[in-house]
Structure formats: C-alpha cells, structure tokens
Amino acid sequence: MVEKVYMVKDSYDKLKSELEYLKTDKRMEIQAAIGTARAHGDLRENAEYDAAREAQGLLEAKIRKLEDELARAEIVDSSKIPKDTICFGAKVELEDLETGDIENYQLVGAGDDDPMNGKILVSSPVAKALLGGKIDEILEVDVPVGKLRYKVLRIEY
C-alpha cells in the first residue's frame, strides 16, 4: 500500500509551484549550461560540462521526488479537524512532567518539517504519541532513552 503524505492545501500548492519551476525554468537553465560547456570542446576533460550534467541529474531526482510526494498527497481539510484534539496541523504546548519545561510543537506534513523550530512530521514517533490527545491529558512518548511524559496545556489550529 502506498503511504500517503498528509499536507494542508498551502503546502500542496507550494510544492506544485516548486515542481513547475524546476520542470521549466531550472531545466532550461541547466540545459543552457550544458550547451555552453559542450561548446568549449572536448567533453572528456571538461569540468564545466561534468558539473552541469551532475546538476541535471540532481534536478531530475528532485523532480521525481516532488512528483511522488504530490501523487501521494492527501490534503487535509482543516475545517473538519476537531479543535479540542491533537490532529494534523495542530500547534501544541506541552509541559514535560519530569523537568517542568514547556515545549511547543506543530504537527506538519512532509516538506514543512523543521524540527529546530518545533515543526515535526505527523508521522514521527513523538507526533504519533501526541495524536488524539486533549487538553490536560497526560501523554507518554517512547524515546530511545525511555519514556517522556507530557501534559497537554494548549491546542491551537
């Protein structure tokens, strides 16, 4: 079974725009660089040509990756998400019951994750443990060093 990639409409549109840019403007830019390098003569010892061909390979790989993500995309309708439950797209404020630290996370889809800024993939172990949680509920998260216990302080969409 194909694993779905959950995202909000804005993220889907952003990826679609990026894909369109890569397939048109960026492809043409790299083709021009290959043509320029080819005009310099002997391709066996042409570092500029090799670099342009490598850039072309990387571009095509990125295009295939984006096409795959978009093909598997499941757009989440935020109006249908229960506002009192932790679901995809939620911004949550948690209290670490061991340290008393306050931690903030947002559960996001592929392409929007930024763990350093609290945006974690909805498919990550931490997010999976939070899904379905409600305010004032105590949630346990299994991590390699044991279990973390969090109290849900706030849920926001």
C-alpha positions as CSV (number, residue, x, y, z in Angstrom):
1,M,0.0,0.0,0.0
2,V,1.2,3.5,-0.9
3,E,1.9,5.6,2.2
4,K,0.0,8.9,2.0
5,V,1.7,12.2,2.5
6,Y,-0.6,14.5,4.6
7,M,-0.4,18.2,4.0
8,V,-2.5,21.3,4.0
9,K,-3.6,23.0,0.7
10,D,-1.0,25.8,1.1
11,S,1.8,23.2,1.3
12,Y,0.5,21.3,-1.6
13,D,0.3,24.4,-3.7
14,K,3.8,25.4,-2.7
15,L,5.2,22.0,-3.7
16,K,3.3,22.2,-7.0
17,S,4.7,25.6,-7.8
18,E,8.2,24.5,-6.9
19,L,7.8,21.5,-9.2
20,E,6.6,23.7,-12.1
21,Y,9.6,26.0,-11.6
22,L,12.0,23.0,-11.6
23,K,10.5,21.5,-14.7
24,T,10.5,24.7,-16.7
25,D,12.9,27.4,-15.7
26,K,15.5,25.4,-13.9
27,R,15.6,22.6,-16.6
28,M,16.2,25.3,-19.2
29,E,18.9,26.9,-17.1
30,I,20.8,23.6,-16.8
31,Q,20.3,22.8,-20.5
32,A,21.8,26.1,-21.4
33,A,24.8,25.4,-19.0
34,I,25.3,22.0,-20.7
35,G,25.2,23.7,-24.1
36,T,27.7,26.3,-23.1
37,A,30.0,23.7,-21.6
38,R,29.7,21.5,-24.7
39,A,30.7,24.4,-26.9
40,H,34.0,24.5,-25.1
41,G,35.2,21.4,-26.9
42,D,36.5,18.1,-25.6
43,L,33.9,16.7,-23.2
44,R,36.3,14.1,-21.6
45,E,38.2,16.8,-19.8
46,N,35.5,19.4,-19.4
47,A,34.8,20.0,-15.7
48,E,32.1,22.6,-16.5
49,Y,30.3,20.0,-18.6
50,D,30.6,17.4,-15.8
51,A,29.3,19.8,-13.2
52,A,26.3,20.8,-15.4
53,R,25.5,17.1,-16.1
54,E,25.7,16.4,-12.3
55,A,23.3,19.3,-11.7
56,Q,21.0,17.9,-14.3
57,G,20.9,14.5,-12.5
58,L,20.3,16.1,-9.1
59,L,17.5,18.2,-10.6
60,E,15.8,15.2,-12.2
61,A,16.0,13.3,-8.9
62,K,14.4,16.2,-7.1
63,I,11.6,16.4,-9.7
64,R,10.9,12.7,-9.3
65,K,10.8,13.1,-5.5
66,L,8.3,16.0,-5.7
67,E,6.1,14.2,-8.3
68,D,6.0,11.2,-6.0
69,E,5.1,13.4,-2.9
70,L,2.3,15.2,-4.9
71,A,1.0,11.9,-6.2
72,R,0.7,10.5,-2.7
73,A,-0.6,13.8,-1.2
74,E,-3.7,13.7,0.9
75,I,-4.9,17.3,1.5
76,V,-6.3,17.8,5.0
77,D,-9.3,20.0,5.3
78,S,-8.6,22.0,8.5
79,S,-12.3,22.9,8.8
80,K,-13.1,19.2,9.6
81,I,-10.4,18.8,12.3
82,P,-11.8,18.7,15.9
83,K,-10.4,21.8,17.6
84,D,-10.1,20.1,21.0
85,T,-8.0,17.2,19.9
86,I,-4.4,17.0,18.7
87,C,-4.5,16.2,15.0
88,F,-2.5,17.0,11.9
89,G,-1.7,20.7,11.8
90,A,-2.1,21.3,15.5
91,K,0.2,23.6,17.4
92,V,0.5,22.2,20.9
93,E,2.0,23.5,24.1
94,L,3.2,20.7,26.4
95,E,4.7,20.6,29.9
96,D,7.5,18.0,30.4
97,L,6.4,16.5,33.7
98,E,9.9,15.4,34.6
99,T,11.7,18.8,34.1
100,G,8.8,21.2,34.1
101,D,10.0,22.6,30.8
102,I,7.4,24.0,28.3
103,E,7.7,22.7,24.8
104,N,5.9,23.7,21.7
105,Y,5.3,21.6,18.6
106,Q,3.3,21.8,15.4
107,L,2.4,18.6,13.6
108,V,3.1,19.0,9.9
109,G,3.4,17.1,6.7
110,A,6.3,16.3,4.5
111,G,8.2,19.4,3.2
112,D,7.0,21.5,6.1
113,D,9.0,19.9,8.9
114,D,11.6,22.0,10.7
115,P,12.4,20.2,14.0
116,M,14.7,23.1,15.2
117,N,11.6,25.3,15.1
118,G,9.2,22.8,16.6
119,K,7.6,21.7,13.3
120,I,7.6,17.9,13.5
121,L,6.4,15.3,10.9
122,V,3.0,13.9,11.8
123,S,4.5,10.5,11.1
124,S,7.3,10.9,13.6
125,P,7.2,8.9,16.8
126,V,6.7,12.0,19.0
127,A,3.8,13.2,16.8
128,K,2.2,9.8,16.7
129,A,2.2,9.7,20.5
130,L,0.5,13.1,20.7
131,L,-2.2,12.4,18.1
132,G,-5.6,12.2,19.7
133,G,-4.5,14.0,22.9
134,K,-6.7,16.6,24.6
135,I,-6.0,19.5,26.9
136,D,-5.0,18.4,30.5
137,E,-4.3,14.9,29.3
138,I,-1.0,13.2,30.2
139,L,0.7,11.6,27.2
140,E,3.7,9.2,27.2
141,V,6.2,9.3,24.4
142,D,8.6,6.4,23.8
143,V,12.1,7.6,23.0
144,P,15.4,5.7,22.8
145,V,16.3,6.8,26.4
146,G,13.0,5.8,27.9
147,K,9.6,7.5,28.2
148,L,8.8,11.2,28.3
149,R,5.6,12.3,30.0
150,Y,3.9,15.4,28.8
151,K,0.8,17.3,30.0
152,V,-1.1,19.0,27.1
153,L,-1.5,22.6,28.0
154,R,-2.9,24.1,24.8
155,I,-4.0,23.1,21.3
156,E,-4.3,25.6,18.6
157,Y,-5.1,25.5,14.8
